[in-house]
Amino acid sequence: MRSGSDPAATVAGAGATVASAGSGTAGRACHGTSAITAADLLARARPRIGAREAALLLAEVLGWRRTELLTRDHEVLPPASVAEFDAWVARRAAGEPIAHLLGHREFFGLRLRVNAHVLIPRPETELLVEAALAWLAEPQQSARPEAPAVLDLGTGSGAIAIAIAAQAPTVRVVATDHSAEALAVARDNAQTHLPARPGGPIEFRQGDWYAALTREPSATVAGGAPTPQRFDMIVSNPPYIADGDPHLEQGDLRYEPQGALTDGADGLRALAAIIAGASDWLRDGGVLWLEHGYDQAAAVRALLDAQGFQAVASHRDLAGIERISGGRWHRAAASSSTSGAPPVTR
């Protein structure tokens, strides 16, 4: 399971110290001695979770647009809404991810359902989607008679697979995860955002990495279509935090599935397994792109080089961190010794 920014490098804060209730109108409202308005609730929540998150939660509770928090801030609110908001503020102040409270997270322009069974999609993972779409848009890919096939390993909420499928509607997409609960979330998100597409629905399969795949026809796929014999592209945001990393006990990460965050080893085990098995499932000339930790790019490039991948490269995210690495698979080249050319970084 995956998804987005390097959780170990940028831990989403839990909202610091819980402050006491405010004074004045907000303070009186806190004790139930006067009618409570949206302005009152925001005023007393800001010291606990900050203005932005307080506004997000209140808008969700009330079903209002963010602008309505300004234009309707004087309205007296129902007691049930006040109680729900206060409960959410307490949970957020205790560290529960705001995405879990809202039940969704935006990713690549899509509002995706999330819960405790999936990794919360993070903005940096959009770089992986951008790299995939850029490759699919290359002239030699768009000119092919048959649509490319893409495999997303460890799909989690389905963020990467669904974003690619939405932007490249003719591409065939297969997504795997070992968690049945995660796949239920991914299927729900796919049904919401991909009701119909020329490339067909995303095919979800359960299992560990490539073990989820079979080349036999599947009764669960429309028409009993078999998994593609080979894929043109494999993408993955696998668990890459080392076992025992202190970040696992901080912020949002405490509430996310540990199996989606850490490989239980040095942080490279899942990455190495995906790279080692890719040659069995990539077509000649196919590509593999992987998200990894902020300090793992060199190690991942070395793993790709050792398996015979060509044009190995790393791409930087908006923070200047080498966030994803990948390469192209050529069988003839891989059968010979790899060259000592330095990796390309951009």
C-alpha positions in Angstrom: 0.0 0.0 0.0 1.0 3.3 -0.6 1.0 6.6 -1.5 2.3 9.9 -1.5 4.9 12.0 0.2 7.7 10.6 2.1 6.0 10.1 5.5 9.3 9.8 7.3 10.6 13.1 5.9 7.4 15.2 6.2 5.3 14.0 9.1 1.9 15.6 9.2 1.7 17.2 12.5 -0.9 16.3 15.0 -1.8 19.8 16.0 0.4 20.7 18.9 -0.7 21.8 22.4 -4.3 21.7 23.3 -5.2 25.2 24.5 -8.0 26.1 26.8 -11.3 27.5 25.5 -11.3 31.2 24.4 -12.8 34.1 26.2 -15.7 36.4 25.3 -18.4 35.1 23.1 -16.5 31.9 22.2 -15.8 31.2 25.9 -19.5 31.6 26.9 -20.5 29.4 24.0 -18.1 26.7 25.2 -20.1 26.5 28.4 -23.5 26.5 26.6 -24.6 29.9 28.0 -25.4 31.5 24.7 -26.3 30.6 21.1 -23.3 29.3 19.3 -22.3 30.5 15.8 -19.8 29.3 13.2 -17.5 32.2 14.3 -17.7 31.0 17.9 -16.6 27.5 17.0 -13.8 28.6 14.8 -12.5 31.0 17.4 -12.3 28.4 20.1 -10.9 25.7 17.8 -8.0 27.7 16.3 -5.7 27.5 19.3 -6.1 23.7 19.3 -5.8 22.7 15.6 -5.1 25.9 13.6 -7.4 28.0 11.5 -7.1 26.0 8.2 -8.0 22.6 9.8 -10.7 24.2 11.9 -12.3 25.6 8.8 -12.0 22.3 6.9 -13.7 20.4 9.7 -16.5 22.9 10.3 -17.3 23.1 6.6 -17.6 19.3 6.4 -19.8 19.1 9.5 -22.1 21.8 8.3 -22.0 20.8 4.6 -21.0 24.4 3.7 -18.6 25.8 1.2 -15.5 27.4 2.7 -16.8 30.8 1.6 -20.0 30.3 3.6 -17.9 30.2 6.8 -17.4 33.9 6.2 -20.8 34.9 4.8 -22.8 32.9 7.3 -20.5 33.0 10.3 -23.2 34.8 12.4 -25.8 32.0 12.1 -26.7 30.0 15.2 -25.8 26.4 14.7 -27.8 23.3 15.7 -26.5 21.6 19.0 -25.9 18.4 17.1 -23.5 20.1 14.7 -21.7 21.9 17.6 -21.2 18.6 19.4 -20.0 16.8 16.3 -17.5 19.6 15.5 -16.2 19.7 19.1 -15.7 15.9 19.0 -13.7 16.2 15.7 -11.6 19.0 17.1 -10.7 16.8 20.2 -9.8 13.9 18.0 -7.7 16.0 15.7 -5.9 17.7 18.6 -5.1 14.2 19.9 -3.4 13.4 16.6 -6.0 11.6 14.5 -5.4 12.4 10.8 -7.7 15.0 9.4 -8.2 12.8 6.3 -9.6 10.1 8.5 -12.0 12.6 10.1 -13.2 13.9 6.7 -13.1 10.5 5.2 -11.4 11.7 2.0 -8.2 13.2 0.6 -7.6 15.1 -2.6 -5.1 13.6 -5.1 -4.5 14.6 -8.6 -7.8 16.5 -8.7 -9.7 13.5 -7.4 -11.5 13.3 -4.0 -10.6 9.8 -2.8 -12.2 8.0 0.0 -9.7 6.9 2.7 -9.9 5.2 6.0 -7.5 3.4 8.5 -6.9 0.5 6.1 -5.1 2.6 3.5 -2.2 5.0 3.4 -3.3 8.6 3.0 -2.4 9.9 -0.5 0.2 12.6 -0.3 1.0 15.4 -2.8 4.5 14.2 -3.6 3.2 10.9 -5.0 1.6 12.9 -7.8 5.1 13.0 -9.3 4.9 9.3 -9.9 1.6 9.8 -11.8 3.2 12.6 -13.8 6.1 10.4 -14.8 3.8 7.6 -15.9 1.6 10.0 -17.9 4.6 11.6 -19.6 5.8 8.2 -20.7 2.4 7.2 -22.0 2.2 10.4 -24.0 5.5 9.7 -25.8 4.9 9.4 -29.6 6.0 5.8 -29.8 3.4 4.9 -27.1 0.5 6.8 -28.5 1.1 5.5 -32.0 0.9 1.9 -31.0 -2.0 -0.2 -32.4 -2.9 -1.6 -29.0 -3.3 0.4 -25.8 -0.5 0.1 -23.2 -1.0 -2.0 -20.1 0.0 -0.5 -16.7 0.5 -2.3 -13.4 0.2 -0.6 -10.0 1.7 -2.7 -7.2 0.4 -2.0 -3.7 -2.5 0.3 -4.8 -3.9 1.1 -1.4 -6.7 3.6 -1.9 -6.2 3.2 -5.7 -4.8 6.8 -5.9 -2.1 6.1 -8.5 -4.0 3.6 -10.6 -7.2 5.7 -10.7 -5.3 9.0 -11.5 -3.5 7.3 -14.4 -6.7 5.6 -15.7 -8.6 8.9 -15.5 -6.0 10.8 -17.5 -5.3 8.0 -19.9 -8.7 6.5 -20.6 -7.6 4.0 -23.2 -4.8 2.4 -21.1 -5.5 -0.9 -19.5 -4.7 -0.8 -15.7 -4.2 -3.6 -13.3 -3.8 -2.8 -9.6 -2.8 -5.1 -6.7 -2.7 -5.1 -2.9 -2.3 -7.7 -0.3 -5.1 -6.2 1.8 -8.7 -7.0 1.1 -9.8 -4.0 3.1 -7.6 -1.7 1.0 -8.9 -3.2 -2.2 -12.5 -2.5 -1.1 -11.6 1.2 -0.7 -9.8 1.2 -4.1 -12.8 -0.4 -5.8 -15.1 2.1 -4.3 -13.0 5.0 -5.5 -12.7 3.6 -9.0 -16.4 3.2 -9.2 -16.9 6.8 -8.2 -14.3 8.3 -10.6 -14.3 5.8 -13.5 -17.9 4.8 -14.1 -17.0 4.0 -17.8 -13.8 4.3 -19.8 -12.6 3.0 -23.2 -9.8 1.0 -21.6 -12.2 -0.9 -19.4 -12.4 -0.9 -15.6 -9.3 -1.2 -13.4 -8.7 -4.8 -12.6 -8.0 -5.3 -8.9 -6.2 -8.3 -7.7 -5.3 -9.4 -4.2 -1.8 -10.7 -3.2 1.7 -9.7 -2.4 3.3 -7.9 -5.3 3.6 -10.1 -8.4 2.0 -13.1 -6.6 -1.3 -11.3 -7.0 -1.0 -11.8 -10.8 -2.0 -14.8 -12.9 -1.9 -15.3 -16.6 -5.0 -17.4 -16.5 -8.5 -15.9 -17.3 -10.2 -14.4 -14.3 -13.9 -14.9 -13.6 -13.9 -11.6 -11.7 -12.9 -9.5 -14.8 -15.4 -8.5 -17.4 -15.3 -11.1 -20.2 -12.9 -13.3 -18.3 -10.0 -11.5 -19.7 -6.6 -12.8 -18.6 -4.0 -10.6 -17.0 -1.7 -9.2 -19.7 1.3 -11.5 -20.4 3.5 -8.4 -20.1 3.0 -4.8 -19.0 4.4 -1.7 -20.6 4.8 0.0 -17.3 4.9 -0.9 -13.7 4.5 1.7 -11.0 4.6 1.4 -7.2 4.8 3.4 -4.0 5.8 0.5 -1.7 6.5 0.7 2.1 10.0 2.2 2.4 10.4 3.4 6.0 13.0 1.3 7.9 11.7 -0.8 10.8 12.1 1.2 14.1 12.2 4.6 12.5 11.0 7.1 15.1 8.7 8.8 12.6 6.5 5.8 12.7 5.4 6.9 16.2 4.7 10.5 15.2 1.9 12.4 13.7 -0.5 10.9 11.2 1.7 7.8 10.8 0.5 6.5 14.1 -2.9 6.0 12.6 -2.0 4.6 9.2 -1.5 0.9 8.4 2.1 0.0 9.4 2.4 -2.5 6.6 1.9 0.4 4.1 4.7 2.4 5.7 7.5 0.0 6.7 8.8 -3.2 5.1 9.8 -4.4 8.6 13.5 -4.3 7.5 15.9 -1.7 6.2 13.3 0.2 4.0 14.7 -1.3 0.8 13.3 -4.8 1.0 10.0 -4.2 -0.8 11.7 -1.9 -3.4 14.3 -4.6 -4.1 11.7 -7.3 -4.5 9.7 -5.2 -7.0 12.8 -4.4 -9.0 14.0 -8.1 -9.0 10.6 -9.4 -10.2 9.9 -6.7 -12.8 11.7 -8.4 -15.7 9.2 -11.3 -15.6 6.3 -8.9 -16.2 7.7 -6.1 -18.3 7.6 -6.1 -22.1 10.8 -5.3 -23.9 11.2 -1.6 -23.7 8.8 -1.3 -20.7 9.5 1.0 -17.8 9.4 0.7 -14.0 8.9 3.7 -11.7 9.1 3.6 -8.0 8.6 6.1 -5.2 11.1 5.9 -2.3 12.4 7.7 0.7 14.2 11.0 0.7 17.6 9.4 1.1 17.1 6.2 -0.9 17.5 7.4 -4.5 21.1 6.3 -4.9 20.4 2.8 -3.4 17.3 2.4 -5.7 19.3 3.4 -8.8 22.0 0.8 -7.8 19.3 -1.9 -7.5 17.9 -1.0 -10.9 21.4 -1.0 -12.5 22.2 -4.4 -10.9 19.1 -5.9 -12.5 20.1 -4.6 -16.0 17.7 -1.6 -16.3 18.7 1.1 -18.8 18.4 4.9 -18.7 18.1 4.7 -14.9 17.0 8.1 -13.5 15.6 9.9 -10.5 13.2 12.8 -10.5 13.0 15.5 -7.9 9.8 16.7 -6.3 8.9 20.3 -5.7 11.0 20.3 -2.5 14.0 19.3 -4.5 14.1 15.8 -3.1 14.8 12.8 -5.3 11.4 11.2 -4.9 11.0 8.6 -7.6 13.5 6.5 -9.6 13.1 4.2 -12.5 14.5 2.8 -15.7 13.7 1.0 -19.0 13.9 -2.7 -19.4 15.6 -4.2 -22.6 16.1 -7.9 -22.6 19.1 -7.9 -24.9 20.8 -5.2 -22.9 20.0 -6.8 -19.6 21.6 -10.1 -20.7 24.9 -8.3 -21.1 26.9 -6.6 -18.5 25.6 -3.2 -17.5 27.7 -0.1 -18.3 29.3 2.0 -15.7 27.5 5.2 -16.9 26.4 7.4 -14.0 22.7 7.7 -13.3 20.8 10.7 -14.7 19.1 12.9 -12.1 16.7 15.7 -12.8 
